[in-house]
Amino acid sequence: MQRLALFDLDNTLIDLDGAFRIWAEEFAETRALGREAAGWLIALNREDLPHREAFFARVRERFALPDPVEELWTGYRRRMPYLVHCRLEVLTGLSDLRAAGWLVGIVTNGTADNQLGKIQRTGLVDAVDAYALSGIEGIRKPDTGLFEIAARRCGVNLADGGWMVGDHPVADIGGGHAAGLRTVWIDRRAWPGHEHSPDYVVTDVIQAIDILRDANE
């Protein structure tokens, strides 16, 4: 099996939940929404609504905000790249993989401005060989086409195998398996009721990087 490692972005390489908590607190404070507002926003985020536009439609209704949904959504996208970060040990782990001959890519769903902003501002743009974003390519995980694009940009053929690491049992693990990849699931206890069958289960991406490093020794 070739040394190809594809990673999800949100809550895999970066802590999106932590950044969302900061955003929720800022949003509630700047708009004077009250003491309970941030907790309500965090709870709503956990409902895994199908799109952020649905999320902000609920927010607008709950707090009787005058802003159109699209403006709320746009403001969120502009702010989030400044709130996320990638831990130094994760960047180092990716660098170590590449030094050992691995090709490393990011495969993520999300809008182009939001996800690209995160990749650039966290330093991940220089820590990987390639990335494939659903907002640019027009296809979303678990569609295998997005995995194929990432592999091709890494300079290899997906048919020769590799690995997918992510936190979503359907988009990452199901999609990775459908693409012919071995998978490592980052279990954040956020997806009850979703079926999944990863090759490995971990709780942190550093553990996944260690598995990959050992896999081809």
N, C-alpha and C positions, 0 to 999 in steps of 0.2 A: 504494500500500500504506500502511495506517495505521501510525502510529508506536507500535507495541506491542512491547515487549521483555520476554519471559519468561525467567527464569533458574532453573537448578537451584541447589540450596543447597550440598550437600556436595561438596567438591573442585571447586567452581565459584566461588561467592562466598566460601566459607570453606575453610580448609585442614583438612579432616577428618583426613587422614593424619598431619599433624603433631600434631594433638590426640590422635590415637589412640596415637602413640608415647609421649607424655607419660603417658597413662592406663596403658599397658602397663607402663611403668617403675614408676609408683606402685603398681599392682596387684601386681607381682612383689615389690616391696620390702616393702610393708605385710604381705604374707602369707608373706614369707620363702621364696619359691619357688625361689631359686637364681639364679646369675649368668646362666644361659642362658634363663631363663623369658621375659623381655621379648622377646627375639628370636624365640622360638617363637610367642608371641602375635601378633607383627607378621606372621610368615610365615603363620600360620593366617588372619589377617585378609585377606591377599592372595588366598586361595583363593576369595573371593567366595561364601561359603556362602549359601544361600537366605534365611536369617533369623538374627538374632542369637541366638535360642533354640538354633538348631543350633550356633552358635559356642560358646555357653556350655556346652552339653552336652559338647562336645569338651574344653573347658577343665576342666570339673568332673571328667571322667574322667581326663584327663592328670595332674592334680595331686591327685587323690583328695580333692577339697574336700568338706566336709560340707554346704555351703550348697546349697539347692535351686536349680535352674537359674533359676527365676523371680526369686529374690532376687538372684542375680548379675546378671541382665539389668536388673532394676530399679535396682540400684546404679550400673551403667554409665550408664543413662539420666539419673540424677540428677546424675552427675558431669560428663558431657560438655559441657553448656552452659557450664560454668565453665572449660573448657579450650580451646574454640574461640575464634577471633577473626576479625574482618573487617578487612583492611588499610584504613588511612585513604584510600589512593588509590582503592580500590574503592568505598567510601562516597561519595567525592567524584565519581567517575565516574558513579555512579547519579544523584547530585544534578544533575550537569551534563546528563545525558540528560533528566531531568524538566524542568529549566529550559529545554531546547530543545524542549519540547512532547511528549516521549515519555511514554507510560504504562508503568510498570515493575511487573512482578509476579514472584513466586517460585512455582515449581511443584516440589514435592519429595515423594518417598516417605519414609515413616518414621512412627514413633509420634508421636502428638500432643504428649505431654509433652516428648519429646526434641527434636523439630524446632522446636516453638514456643519452647522454652527457648532454643535457639540463636539464633533470629530476634530474640527480645527482648533477650538479653544482649549480642549483638554490635552492637546499634543498627540492624540491618537493618529492624526493624519501622517505624522512622521514615524509612527511606531508599527505601521502595517504596510503591506505591499499593495493593497487595493481595497476598495469598498464598493458595495452595491446597495443603493438606497431605493426603496419602493417609490418614493415621491419623484424620483428622477426617471426610473425605468418603467413605471406604469404597471408593475406587477408586484404582488405582495406575498411574503411568506404566508402559508407553506407552499406556494407555487414553486416548483423546482427550478423554474426559469431564473429566479433571482439568485439562487445558489450557483447556477451555471454561469451567469454573468460574472459573479465574484471570482469563480475559479478561472475563467478565461482571462480576466484582468490580472490574475496572479501569474498567468502564463502557462497554465496547465489545463488538462481535460478532466472534467468532473467524473468521467467514466473510470478513471484510475483510482478513485476513492479518496478518502481523507476523513476529516472529523468536523463535526458541528457542535459548538458549545453555546448553550443558551438557557434561559429561565422559563420559556413558554413551552408547555408540553405539546401543543399542536403546531404552532408556527415554527419552532426551533427543532423539537425532537421529532415530531411527525414529519415535518418538511425535510429535515436532515435524512431521516430514514428513506423517505421517498426518493431522495436524490442519491441514494446509495452510499451515504456517509455513516460512519460510526458516530455515536452521539454521547455527550456528557450533559446531563441535566443539572442545573443549579436550582436546588429545591429551596425556595423561599416561603413555602407553605402558603402560596398565594393563589393556587389554582385547584381547589378541592373539586372533585367530581370529574376532572379531565383525565382521560386515559393517556398513558404514556408508557413507553418501553425503552428507556435509554440503556446504553451499554454500561454507563456509570452514573451514579448520583453523588453530588457533592453539595456543599453549602456555600462555597466561595470559588470565584474564578481562579484564584491562585492554586487551589487543589486540582482544578481541571488542567491548568498548565503543567502541573507536576505529572499528571497522568499522561499527557501527551509527550512530555519529555522522556518518560520511562518507556512509552509504548514502542518506540523505534530504536531502542538501545540494543 
